[in-house]
C-alpha cells in the first residue's frame, strides 16, 4: 500500500483544465490512469470516461455503495524540506502533496476493497470507488458529468474530511474583488497559489520598489492556522507609509481578521460556528488587480445575505465584486443509519467515542445524497493538508485502511436503508 501511494504521489496532478487537450490537464489524467490500472490488477471492473472521471467496482447486486475520492491536488507552494511530488518515506512519515488530501485515503480505500474481494464472503452489493479530477477548484464539473451519465450510489462516504465523521459542512463562496491597476497603487502584485490555501508568499512593486513577504500555508477553511503573506504585504505597505489604495482597502475591510469582522459579516450559529474568510490569492489580470476571497459561512445562513454585505462594504472603494462560484451548506442527520455504521466501524478500530462534526471544508458529500465525509484526519493527530511538508503517519495510513474495510463490511453485508 505504501509503495503504491508513493507512486501516485509522484504524479503532479494539479488540475489545469484544457492542458494538452485534456479535461483537467496531463497530471490528473495520468493519476486517473494509474489508479485504474492498479484497480484492474486487483480484478476490479474499471471505467475511464474521457478523463473527466473514472471508477472501479467490485461485487454484485442491485444496491450500489459509493466511495468518492479525488486525485487532483492543490499546488505545492514553497519551502518544502522534501520534494512535494516524490513520495518520500522519512522515519514513520510519508511526505508528499496529496498524501492526506486525497491520494492516501484513495489508496487506503482501494486496498480495503481488495481485502473484501479476497474474503470468503461473497458481496451481495456493489462497491464503486469514484475518482474525481477537479475537487480542489470547487467547481466539480467532474461530479456533474458523473451524475449525468452514471448510476448514483444508494449511500457511501468520501474519505476527504475528519474522523469520526462529518454531519455538516459550511457553505462556500469564492468572491473576487477587482480594482483597476492604475488606481490600485501597484506596479505589479502576485501572491498565493490557490484561493483555498493560505498564501505563503507574495511579491509586488510600488513606484519601482520591490517588496516580498513570506508566510505559512494551510487550508483556507481554517486561515488562523497559517500566516497570510498577502496580509503581511498589505500591512507592511500601510505601516511604511506608501500610497497604495488597494492596500488601504485591504487593511480597512480584511486586515488580520479571520471571520469578516471588519466587513461586518462575522455571522455565527450554534450548529456550525463562525464564518471564516481567507484572502487566498492576488494577481494582475486584464489591467486589474484581483483579490480572491474564500468564504465558509454557517449552515443556517444564505449566501445572498453575505454577498449583499460584501458588495455594500466594498462599494465606496470603486471596485468590482463578483461571486465566482458557491456551494450550499450540507446538514445531515447525525443519528441516521449510514452514519451509525460508519461510527461503529471507526470506534471499533480506534476506541475513540468522539461525536460527529461540522466543518468548514467542502467535500464531495455535497455532490450526492447519502454520502458522508468520513476520515482520514484522526482527532488529535497532525493535519497537514494544503501545507508545505504535507505528510501522513504510516501507522495512521494503516488505521485508515482498517477503518474503511470495516465500514465497507458493515455497509455491504447489512441492511441499511
C-alpha positions in Angstrom: 0.0 0.0 0.0 2.8 2.4 0.9 4.6 1.8 -2.4 1.5 2.4 -4.4 0.8 5.6 -2.6 4.4 6.8 -3.3 3.9 6.1 -7.0 0.6 8.0 -7.0 2.1 11.0 -5.1 4.9 11.2 -7.7 2.3 12.2 -10.3 1.9 16.0 -10.1 -1.9 16.2 -10.5 -2.7 19.8 -10.0 -5.8 20.4 -12.2 -5.1 22.6 -15.2 -8.3 22.5 -17.3 -7.7 22.1 -21.1 -3.9 21.5 -20.8 -2.9 19.1 -23.6 -6.4 18.9 -24.8 -7.4 17.0 -21.7 -10.4 18.0 -19.4 -8.2 18.8 -16.4 -4.7 18.5 -17.7 -2.0 15.9 -18.0 -1.4 15.3 -14.3 -4.9 14.3 -13.2 -5.3 12.2 -16.4 -2.1 10.3 -15.5 -3.2 9.9 -11.9 -6.6 8.5 -13.0 -5.0 6.1 -15.4 -2.6 4.9 -12.7 -5.3 4.1 -10.1 -7.5 2.4 -12.7 -4.6 0.2 -13.7 -3.9 -0.6 -10.1 -7.6 -1.5 -9.5 -7.7 -3.6 -12.7 -4.7 -5.6 -11.4 -6.8 -6.4 -8.3 -9.6 -7.7 -10.6 -11.9 -4.7 -10.1 -14.1 -3.7 -13.0 -12.9 -0.2 -14.2 -14.1 2.6 -16.5 -12.4 5.8 -17.6 -14.8 8.4 -19.1 -12.6 10.6 -21.3 -10.5 11.8 -18.4 -13.5 13.5 -16.8 -13.8 10.9 -14.1 -13.3 7.2 -13.6 -14.4 4.4 -11.3 -13.6 0.9 -10.2 -16.2 -1.6 -8.9 -16.4 -4.9 -7.1 -19.3 -7.1 -6.0 -22.8 -8.0 -7.4 -26.3 -6.9 -6.7 -28.7 -4.0 -7.2 -27.6 -1.7 -4.4 -24.5 0.4 -5.1 -22.2 1.7 -2.3 -20.1 4.7 -3.3 -16.7 5.9 -2.2 -16.0 9.4 -3.7 -12.3 10.3 -3.9 -10.4 13.0 -5.8 -7.0 12.7 -7.4 -6.2 16.3 -8.1 -4.2 18.2 -5.5 -3.5 21.9 -4.6 -0.2 23.4 -5.8 2.8 22.5 -3.7 3.7 26.1 -2.8 7.2 26.9 -1.5 9.6 25.9 1.3 9.3 22.1 1.3 12.1 20.1 3.0 11.2 17.1 0.8 10.2 17.0 -2.9 6.5 17.5 -2.9 6.0 15.1 -5.8 8.2 12.2 -4.9 6.6 10.4 -2.0 9.5 10.4 0.5 9.5 8.0 3.3 11.3 9.5 6.3 11.1 7.6 9.6 7.4 7.0 10.4 6.1 9.6 7.9 5.4 9.6 4.2 5.8 13.1 2.7 4.2 14.5 -0.4 1.4 16.6 -1.8 -1.8 14.7 -1.5 -0.8 12.0 1.0 -3.6 13.3 3.2 -5.7 15.1 0.7 -6.8 12.9 -1.0 -4.4 10.3 -2.5 -3.6 8.5 0.7 -7.3 7.9 1.5 -7.9 6.8 -2.1 -5.2 4.2 -1.9 -6.4 3.1 1.6 -9.9 2.7 0.1 -8.7 0.6 -2.8 -6.8 -1.7 -0.5 -9.8 -2.0 1.8 -11.9 -3.1 -1.3 -9.2 -5.5 -2.3 -9.4 -7.2 1.1 -13.2 -7.5 0.8 -12.9 -9.0 -2.6 -10.4 -11.6 -1.4 -12.6 -12.7 1.6 -14.7 -15.9 1.6 -18.0 -14.0 2.0 -19.5 -13.0 -1.4 -20.6 -9.4 -1.8 -24.4 -9.1 -2.5 -24.0 -5.3 -3.1 -21.7 -3.5 -5.4 -19.0 -1.2 -4.1 -17.8 1.5 -6.5 -14.9 3.9 -5.9 -15.3 7.0 -8.0 -12.3 9.1 -8.8 -12.8 12.8 -9.3 -10.4 15.1 -11.1 -11.1 18.6 -10.1 -12.3 18.8 -6.4 -9.9 21.4 -5.3 -11.0 24.2 -7.5 -14.6 23.9 -6.2 -16.4 23.7 -9.5 -16.8 19.9 -9.5 -17.6 19.5 -13.2 -16.3 16.0 -12.8 -19.1 15.0 -10.4 -21.6 16.8 -12.5 -20.5 14.8 -15.5 -20.7 11.6 -13.5 -24.3 12.3 -12.3 -25.4 13.0 -15.8 -24.1 9.7 -17.2 -23.8 7.1 -14.4 -25.8 5.3 -11.7 -25.8 7.1 -8.4 -24.8 5.3 -5.2 -27.5 4.5 -2.7 -25.2 5.7 0.1 -21.5 5.7 0.9 -18.7 8.0 2.0 -16.0 10.3 0.8 -12.6 9.9 2.6 -11.8 13.6 2.5 -12.7 15.1 5.9 -12.3 14.2 9.5 -13.0 11.2 11.8 -15.2 10.2 13.5 -17.4 11.6 10.7 -18.9 14.8 9.3 -22.6 15.6 9.5 -22.4 19.2 8.4 -20.4 21.4 6.0 -20.5 25.1 5.9 -21.5 26.9 2.7 -18.7 28.0 0.4 -18.3 31.2 -1.6 -15.4 32.3 -3.8 -15.6 36.1 -4.3 -13.3 38.3 -6.2 -12.6 42.0 -5.5 -11.1 43.8 -8.6 -9.6 47.3 -8.8 -8.2 49.0 -11.9 -4.5 48.5 -11.8 -3.9 52.2 -12.4 -5.9 53.1 -9.3 -4.5 50.3 -7.1 -1.1 51.8 -6.5 0.7 48.6 -7.5 3.1 48.4 -10.4 3.0 44.6 -10.0 1.5 42.2 -7.5 1.2 38.4 -7.2 0.5 36.2 -4.2 -0.8 32.8 -3.4 -1.2 29.6 -5.4 -4.9 28.8 -4.9 -7.9 30.6 -3.3 -8.5 27.7 -0.8 -4.9 27.9 0.6 -3.4 30.4 3.0 -0.8 32.1 0.8 2.8 31.5 1.8 4.4 34.1 -0.5 3.6 37.5 -2.0 5.7 39.7 -4.3 4.9 43.2 -5.6 6.3 46.5 -6.6 5.3 50.1 -5.9 6.8 53.0 -7.8 9.6 50.7 -9.0 10.5 49.5 -5.5 10.1 45.7 -5.0 8.6 44.0 -1.9 8.3 40.4 -0.9 6.7 38.7 2.1 6.7 35.1 3.3 4.0 33.3 5.3 2.9 29.8 6.1 0.4 27.8 4.0 -2.5 25.9 5.4 -6.1 25.0 4.5 -8.2 28.1 3.5 -11.1 26.9 5.6 -9.1 27.5 8.8 -7.0 30.6 7.9 -5.9 31.1 11.5 -3.7 28.0 11.2 -1.5 29.7 8.7 0.3 33.0 8.2 -1.1 35.0 5.3 1.7 36.5 3.1 -0.8 38.8 1.3 -1.9 40.3 4.6 1.7 40.8 5.6 2.4 42.6 2.3 -0.6 45.0 2.7 0.2 45.6 6.3 3.8 46.4 5.5 2.9 48.9 2.8 0.4 50.7 5.0 2.7 50.8 8.0 5.6 52.1 5.9 3.5 55.0 4.6 3.2 54.0 0.9 0.3 55.4 -1.0 -1.3 52.2 -2.2 -5.1 52.4 -2.3 -5.6 48.7 -2.7 -3.5 48.0 0.5 -5.5 50.6 2.5 -8.8 49.0 1.3 -7.5 45.6 2.3 -6.5 46.6 5.8 -9.8 48.5 6.2 -12.0 45.6 5.3 -10.0 42.4 5.8 -6.8 43.0 7.8 -5.8 40.3 10.2 -9.3 39.2 10.9 -10.4 35.7 10.0 -14.2 35.9 10.4 -15.2 39.0 8.4 -15.3 41.3 11.5 -14.1 44.4 9.6 -16.6 43.7 6.8 -19.4 43.4 9.3 -20.3 39.8 8.2 -18.9 37.9 11.2 -22.0 35.6 11.1 -22.2 32.7 13.5 -24.6 30.0 14.5 -24.8 27.3 17.2 -24.7 24.4 14.7 -21.5 25.3 12.8 -19.8 28.2 14.4 -18.3 31.3 12.8 -17.9 32.4 9.2 -14.3 32.2 8.0 -12.7 34.3 5.3 -9.3 33.6 3.6 -7.6 36.1 1.2 -6.1 33.2 -0.7 -4.7 34.8 -3.9 -4.0 38.1 -5.6 -2.9 38.7 -9.2 -3.0 41.0 -12.1 -5.3 40.3 -15.0 -6.8 42.4 -17.8 -5.4 45.7 -16.3 -6.9 44.9 -12.9 -5.6 43.8 -9.5 -7.9 40.9 -8.4 -8.1 39.5 -4.9 -9.7 36.1 -4.3 -11.7 35.6 -1.0 -12.5 32.0 0.1 -15.5 32.3 2.4 -17.0 29.5 4.5 -20.4 30.5 6.1 -22.6 29.0 8.8 -25.2 26.4 7.8 -28.2 28.5 8.8 -27.3 31.5 6.6 -27.9 32.2 3.0 -25.2 33.2 0.5 -27.3 36.1 -0.8 -27.2 37.9 2.6 -23.4 37.6 2.8 -22.9 38.7 -0.8 -25.1 41.8 -0.2 -22.9 42.8 2.8 -19.7 42.3 0.8 -21.0 44.5 -2.1 -22.1 47.2 0.3 -18.8 47.2 2.2 -16.6 47.5 -0.9 -18.8 49.9 -2.8 -17.1 53.1 -1.5 -13.8 51.9 -3.0 -15.0 51.8 -6.6 -14.1 48.1 -7.0 -15.9 45.3 -8.8 -17.1 42.4 -6.6 -18.1 39.1 -8.2 -19.3 35.8 -6.9 -17.3 33.2 -8.9 -18.9 30.1 -7.6 -20.6 28.8 -4.5 -21.7 25.6 -2.7 -24.7 25.4 -0.4 -24.2 24.1 3.1 -24.8 20.4 3.9 -26.5 19.3 7.1 -27.3 15.7 7.8 -28.9 13.5 10.4 -26.1 12.5 12.7 -28.2 9.7 14.0 -29.0 8.2 10.6 -28.3 4.5 9.6 -25.3 5.2 7.4 -23.7 7.5 9.9 -24.3 4.9 12.6 -22.5 2.1 10.7 -19.5 4.4 9.9 -19.2 5.5 13.5 -19.3 1.9 14.7 -16.5 1.0 12.3 -14.3 3.9 13.4 -14.9 3.3 17.1 -14.3 -0.5 16.8 -10.8 0.2 15.4 -9.7 3.3 17.5 -11.8 3.2 20.7 -12.4 6.9 20.2 -16.0 7.8 21.1 -15.9 11.4 19.7 -19.1 12.7 18.2 -19.6 13.7 14.5 -18.5 17.2 13.5 -19.4 20.2 11.4 -16.5 21.5 9.3 -15.7 24.5 7.1 -14.2 22.3 4.4 -16.1 21.3 1.3 -16.2 17.7 0.2 -17.9 15.5 -2.4 -20.5 14.8 0.2 -22.3 17.8 -1.2 -22.4 16.3 -4.6 -24.7 13.3 -4.0 -27.3 12.2 -1.5 -26.4 9.9 1.5 -22.7 10.5 1.1 -20.8 11.3 4.4 -17.3 12.7 4.7 -15.5 10.1 6.8 -11.9 10.5 7.7 -9.0 10.5 7.1 -7.9 13.0 9.7 -7.8 11.4 13.1 -8.6 13.6 16.1 -5.5 14.8 18.0 -3.2 13.8 15.1 -1.4 16.4 12.9 -3.3 17.5 9.9 -1.0 19.0 7.2 -3.3 19.1 4.2 -2.6 22.2 2.0 0.6 22.9 3.9 4.2 22.6 3.0 5.7 19.2 4.0 2.3 17.5 3.9 2.7 14.1 5.5 0.9 11.1 6.8 2.0 8.8 9.6 2.4 5.2 8.4 0.5 3.9 11.4 -2.3 6.3 10.6 -2.5 5.1 7.0 -2.8 1.5 8.2 -5.5 2.6 10.7 -7.4 4.4 8.0 -7.4 1.3 5.7 -8.7 -0.9 8.6 -11.5 1.6 9.4 -12.6 1.7 5.8 -12.5 -2.0 5.5 -14.8 -2.4 8.5 -17.1 0.4 7.3 -17.4 -1.3 3.9 -18.1 -4.7 5.5 -20.9 -3.1 7.5 -22.4 -1.2 4.6 -22.1 -4.2 2.2 -23.3 -7.0 4.5 -26.1 -5.3 6.5 -29.5 -3.9 5.5 -29.0 -0.1 5.6 -32.0 1.7 4.1 
